[in-house]
């Protein structure tokens, strides 16, 4: 175990946090987050600079509003779209009530949904649980919020976490709205306050230090929790802490908006016919206005064989081919992600389903995008419970306002995630019931029970009523004799028969 009270070790940690390698990692994380938050414009401009001059970029219509990254990430991060069911074992009813209140205070389902999204966006994220105003709170940390000291025994695990704000002024794409001065009132530079204070957590120590490594949080530097209140959300690693991965989602989002901007530029440049005029140099008109309300006079030089002429050159860009190319890129990318290309459509067609079964299959296709993540988040839920249990056992009635008896060490949690349920149309239900009757699997009574969702006694009564109604409708109607009809008519008119 490393001794983080050693000032030389702390200075080394801070120096490592300023290396180009670390800055690049945080810069990538920041760019992914900004793109996810719809701040695409600076990234699309940077992409287009590799193809066009600065003057052309300033003139062309730049499209930076089609956020595929957000749409795809939201689609893939489907585990917490509905709150899961948690069952706690080894605790009393009173303890379970307190634990559920703690989870509510932490807004755990909301934060885990965000963690699911950041995990799909960056491939790795962290959840921190800490006391706040007498309660437990949780927050999701992106990769540019953290520095990690890997374990000397296992580099895939953390020996310590250092939490701080990322100095965005070191980012390759600086915030154009920032003046680099952190005013007293809220402004884009508020994050700078957190860059001057860094919180270090290990199993043994917890303190705050300045950006020079000096401990500024007081004499108590021990971690009273005796564990790091962090839960890492990550896939399998390759003998290093940070997950090596590309930026496929955000890269394609920028490329797609770049392609749309490119096509918009083509439409703008070639959408109008270009006026032209030719003739002898001394006969050409310099200032020309055209339109239905103007007469264009073209002078003729009888001594020059070249006549003055005027016309329009009509461009013929292959816009249909450009659109087809963009749609092909989108379809191929979504397919590579295991998603239905109809998830994002450029044709404005709403997705419809002919039956509940087709809808269910579509729902399962979406759920499959995150099925492989279920085991990851089951493990996350277990680790969160262990941290909550440790906090309640160590700090209830002191740092925390919760009142609870000590939770047994073997107490545990089981999580059941919600999955798509069958949605049947009325035709689906009737066809299914009819098929079962034809195969002799159910009786008419069973069919009534299934269709109406009622008990057997009610189904028997309903069947009897149906049979009675059928007999009543099928019974022959006796027509009265002609003389009887005349008698009825006379009685209705107040007459008497002779």
Secondary structure, 3 states (H helix, E strand, C coil): CCCCCCHHHHHHHHHHCCCHHHHHHHHHHHHHHHHHCCCCHHHHHHHHCCCCCHHHHHHCCCCCCCCHHHHHHHHHCCCCCCCCEEEEECCCHHHHHHHHHHHHHCCHHHHHHHHHHHHHHHCEEEEEEEEECCEEEEEEECHHHEEEEECCCCCCCEEEEEECCCCHHHCCCCCCCCCCCCCCCCCCCCCHHHHCEEEEEECCEEEEEECCCCECCCCCCECCCCCCCEEEEECCCCCCCCCCCCCHHHHHHHHHHHHHHHHHHHHHHHCCCEEEEECCCCCCCCCCCCCCCCCCCCCCCCCCCCCCEEEEECCCCCHHHHHHHHHHHHHHHHHHCCCCHHHCCCCCCCCCCCCHHHHHHHHHHHHHHHHCCHHHHHHHHHHHHHHHHHHHHHHECCCECCCCCCCCCCCEEEEECCCCCCCCCHHHHHHHHHHHHHCCCCCHHHHHHHHHCCCHHHHHHHHHHHHHHHHHHHCCCCCCCHHHHHHHHHHHCCCCCC
